[in-house]
Amino acid sequence: MKLCYAFRRGTFYPFAAEEGWNIPTGPEKARFLAHVADIGFDGIELGVESFGGIETTQAQANELQSELRDAGVPCVAIRAGGGLSQPNVAAQNRARLEKAIEIAGWIGAEIVNTALGTPPRTQALDSGANGAPTSHGSSQTATENDFIRTAAILHEAGEKAGAVGVDVTIEVHQHSIADNSWSTIHLLDLADSPHVFANPDLGNVYWTYDIPEETSEQSIVALAPRSQYWHCKSLYRVHIPEIEHTYYVRVPLPDGDIDYRFAISAMKEAGYDGYLAIEGANTGDQLHKDRRSVEYVKGLLSEME
């Protein structure tokens, strides 16, 4: 498996990211990327916005990719999330997905990853952040028509992606129609595309509800054969039954509740040889914490080989 840096904190002195997922600008960018390469990542994941958003030109995209390649961490995956069945957001999310596919084709990135997260249809349905007994936008509240409409767009996106040598992955995600293994597999079956796969983000399954719908082990075994990209993060769980809420704290991979020895074994058994994308720390010294995750993963892979 190759390692991708799905960084979630770009602050790097003196650059302070207004949004954590922005890559540093100016002279700090080169130093930041040098650290990323030194940690041992083979590539980096970026959002469409990092290239300039929906108006990005091929020249802009190639210029950034050239800079990343020179630093030793080319962009190998592009994020473009958002639900595709809810009318108030579907059109703009589809446009971002299609733009991400176009950019990936220009720069030679292998993956466009989409999380089908959706805002609440009404304020009355807003379940708030993770860890509640309910989750707006979930597979539990989706209709079969929601699945069919989403799958139809994903099929068309898969055709566009295949034409430029790219695969689309559906990230298992909270507040999403694909928030566990069964719903993701159902969506993949309906999409029926050789270029649309799963991204079995176990952290997102774990922290969607106050009590997880399925175990990490059940989820990874079910999704491993359908996966083409893989977000990896870990958390530990603090459940407070008196208020029907659970709080989750993100930690480096070796320190959380998810058993990545089991998960990596399941993925290897399924023949997975794509990117293991470490979804990095979002607080503190992210480069120190994310190095610990890389060292842990490399240790496990070395043992298994």
C-alpha positions in Angstrom: 0.0 0.0 0.0 1.1 3.5 -0.7 0.6 6.4 1.8 -1.3 9.5 1.0 -1.5 12.6 3.3 -5.1 13.6 3.7 -4.0 16.5 6.0 -6.6 18.3 8.1 -4.5 21.1 9.5 -2.4 23.3 7.3 -1.3 25.8 10.0 2.5 26.1 9.8 4.3 29.1 11.4 3.8 31.8 10.5 1.0 30.7 8.2 -2.3 30.3 10.1 -4.9 28.6 8.0 -8.3 30.3 8.1 -9.7 26.8 7.3 -7.7 23.9 8.5 -7.6 22.1 5.2 -5.8 24.8 3.3 -2.2 24.2 2.2 0.2 26.9 3.4 1.0 29.7 1.0 4.2 31.7 0.4 7.6 30.5 1.5 6.0 28.3 4.2 4.5 26.0 1.5 7.9 24.6 0.5 8.9 23.9 4.1 5.6 22.3 4.9 5.8 20.0 1.9 9.4 19.1 2.7 8.1 17.9 6.2 5.3 15.9 4.6 7.7 14.2 2.2 10.2 13.5 5.1 7.4 11.8 7.2 7.1 9.2 4.4 4.0 10.1 2.4 4.0 9.2 -1.3 1.4 11.8 -2.2 -1.1 14.3 -0.9 -4.9 14.8 -1.1 -6.3 18.2 -1.9 -9.7 19.7 -2.3 -10.9 21.4 -5.5 -10.6 24.7 -3.7 -6.8 24.2 -3.3 -6.6 24.4 -7.1 -8.8 27.5 -7.4 -12.3 26.1 -7.2 -14.9 25.6 -9.9 -13.1 28.2 -12.1 -9.7 26.4 -12.1 -7.9 26.4 -15.4 -5.6 23.6 -16.6 -2.6 25.9 -16.4 -3.4 26.6 -12.7 -3.8 22.9 -11.9 -0.7 21.9 -13.7 1.4 24.6 -12.0 0.4 23.4 -8.5 0.9 19.8 -9.4 4.4 20.6 -10.7 5.2 22.3 -7.5 3.9 19.3 -5.5 5.8 16.8 -7.7 9.0 18.7 -7.2 8.5 18.5 -3.5 8.0 14.7 -3.7 4.3 14.6 -2.8 2.2 14.9 -5.9 -1.5 15.3 -5.6 -2.9 11.7 -6.0 -6.5 12.3 -4.8 -8.9 15.3 -5.1 -11.9 15.9 -2.7 -15.2 17.1 -4.0 -18.0 16.2 -1.6 -21.7 16.8 -1.3 -25.0 15.0 -1.6 -26.5 14.5 -5.0 -30.2 13.9 -4.4 -31.3 16.9 -2.3 -32.4 19.6 -4.8 -31.1 22.7 -2.9 -27.5 21.4 -3.1 -27.4 18.7 -5.8 -26.5 20.9 -8.8 -23.6 22.7 -7.1 -22.2 19.5 -5.7 -22.5 17.8 -9.0 -20.6 20.6 -10.6 -17.8 20.4 -8.0 -17.6 16.6 -8.6 -17.3 17.0 -12.4 -14.7 19.8 -12.0 -12.7 17.5 -9.7 -12.7 14.8 -12.3 -11.6 17.3 -14.9 -8.7 18.5 -12.7 -7.7 14.9 -11.9 -7.5 14.1 -15.6 -5.3 17.2 -16.2 -2.8 16.5 -13.5 -2.8 12.7 -13.5 -4.4 12.2 -10.1 -5.8 8.7 -9.7 -8.8 9.3 -7.4 -11.6 11.7 -7.0 -13.1 11.2 -3.6 -16.6 12.3 -2.8 -18.4 12.4 0.6 -22.2 12.6 0.0 -22.8 14.7 3.1 -26.1 16.7 3.1 -27.4 19.5 5.2 -30.7 18.9 7.1 -33.8 19.3 4.9 -35.3 21.4 7.7 -34.1 22.8 11.0 -36.4 20.4 12.8 -34.3 17.5 11.3 -30.9 19.0 12.3 -29.3 16.4 14.5 -26.3 18.6 15.2 -22.7 17.3 15.3 -21.7 13.7 15.5 -22.6 11.4 18.4 -26.4 11.9 18.7 -29.0 9.1 18.5 -30.0 10.5 15.0 -28.2 11.8 12.0 -29.7 14.1 9.4 -29.0 13.1 5.8 -28.4 9.5 6.8 -29.2 6.2 5.1 -31.8 5.6 7.8 -33.8 8.6 6.6 -33.1 8.2 2.8 -35.7 6.9 0.4 -35.0 4.5 -2.3 -35.5 7.3 -4.8 -32.7 9.2 -3.0 -30.4 6.2 -3.7 -31.6 5.9 -7.3 -31.1 9.6 -8.1 -27.6 9.6 -6.4 -26.5 6.5 -8.2 -27.6 7.8 -11.6 -25.3 10.8 -11.2 -22.5 8.7 -9.9 -22.8 6.4 -12.9 -22.5 9.4 -15.2 -19.5 10.7 -13.1 -17.9 7.3 -13.5 -18.2 7.5 -17.2 -16.5 10.9 -17.3 -13.8 9.6 -14.8 -13.1 6.5 -16.8 -12.6 8.5 -20.0 -9.6 10.4 -18.4 -8.2 7.5 -16.4 -9.6 8.4 -13.0 -11.7 6.5 -10.4 -14.4 8.0 -8.2 -14.7 6.8 -4.6 -17.7 7.2 -2.3 -16.5 8.0 1.2 -18.4 6.4 4.0 -19.4 9.5 5.9 -21.7 10.9 8.5 -24.8 12.9 7.5 -24.6 10.9 4.2 -26.7 8.4 2.3 -23.6 6.2 2.4 -22.8 6.1 6.1 -22.3 2.4 6.7 -21.4 -0.7 4.7 -24.9 -1.8 3.5 -25.9 1.6 2.2 -22.5 2.1 0.4 -22.8 -1.3 -1.2 -26.4 -0.6 -2.2 -25.3 2.7 -3.8 -22.4 1.0 -5.7 -24.7 -1.7 -7.0 -27.2 0.9 -8.3 -24.4 3.0 -9.8 -23.1 -0.1 -11.6 -19.9 1.5 -12.8 -16.4 0.0 -13.3 -15.0 3.4 -12.2 -17.0 4.0 -8.9 -15.8 2.4 -5.7 -15.9 2.8 -1.9 -13.7 4.6 0.5 -14.3 2.7 3.8 -13.6 5.4 6.3 -14.0 3.5 9.6 -13.7 6.7 11.7 -16.9 8.1 10.1 -18.8 4.9 10.8 -17.6 5.0 14.4 -18.6 8.6 15.2 -21.8 9.1 13.4 -24.1 8.0 16.2 -23.9 7.8 20.0 -23.9 4.0 19.5 -22.2 2.9 16.3 -24.4 1.1 13.8 -21.8 -1.5 13.1 -18.4 -2.5 14.3 -15.3 -1.4 12.4 -14.5 -5.1 11.8 -17.9 -5.7 10.2 -17.6 -2.6 8.0 -14.1 -3.2 6.7 -14.7 -6.9 5.9 -17.8 -5.9 3.9 -16.3 -3.0 2.0 -12.7 -4.1 1.4 -13.5 -5.9 -1.9 -15.3 -2.8 -3.2 -12.6 -0.2 -2.2 -10.2 1.8 -4.3 -9.1 4.5 -1.8 -9.0 4.5 2.0 -9.2 7.3 4.6 -7.8 6.2 7.9 -8.3 8.1 11.2 -8.9 7.0 14.7 -10.8 8.3 17.7 -11.6 7.3 21.2 -15.2 7.3 22.5 -16.6 8.9 25.6 -20.3 7.7 25.9 -22.6 9.5 28.3 -25.8 7.5 28.3 -27.7 9.9 30.6 -27.9 12.5 27.8 -27.8 10.0 24.9 -24.7 11.5 23.5 -21.2 10.4 22.7 -18.1 12.6 22.3 -15.3 11.5 20.1 -11.7 12.7 20.3 -9.4 12.3 17.3 -6.0 10.7 18.0 -3.1 9.2 16.1 -3.9 5.8 14.6 -2.2 3.7 17.2 -4.0 5.4 20.1 -7.7 5.1 19.1 -10.4 2.6 19.4 -10.3 1.3 15.8 -8.2 -1.8 15.3 -6.1 -1.0 12.2 -4.1 -4.2 12.5 -7.4 -6.0 11.7 -8.5 -3.4 9.1 -5.2 -3.5 7.2 -5.2 -7.3 7.2 -8.7 -7.3 5.8 -7.8 -4.9 3.0 -4.7 -6.8 2.1 -6.7 -10.1 2.1 -9.1 -8.4 -0.4 -6.1 -7.6 -2.7 -6.2 -3.8 -2.0 -3.0 -2.1 -3.3 -4.2 1.5 -3.5 -3.5 4.5 -1.2 -3.9 4.3 2.5 -4.7 8.0 3.2 -4.0 9.1 6.7 -6.6 11.6 7.6 -4.4 13.8 9.8 -4.7 15.5 13.1 -6.8 18.7 13.2 -5.3 20.1 16.4 -1.9 20.6 18.0 1.3 19.7 16.2 -0.2 17.8 13.3 3.1 16.8 11.7 4.3 15.1 14.9 1.0 13.3 15.4 0.8 12.2 11.8 4.3 10.9 11.8 3.3 8.6 14.6 0.4 7.3 12.4 2.8 6.7 9.5 5.3 4.9 11.7 2.5 2.7 13.1 1.2 1.8 9.6 4.6 1.1 8.2 5.3 -1.1 11.2 2.2 -3.1 10.6 2.8 -3.5 6.9 6.4 -4.6 7.6 5.1 -7.3 10.0 2.5 -8.5 7.5 5.0 -8.8 4.7 
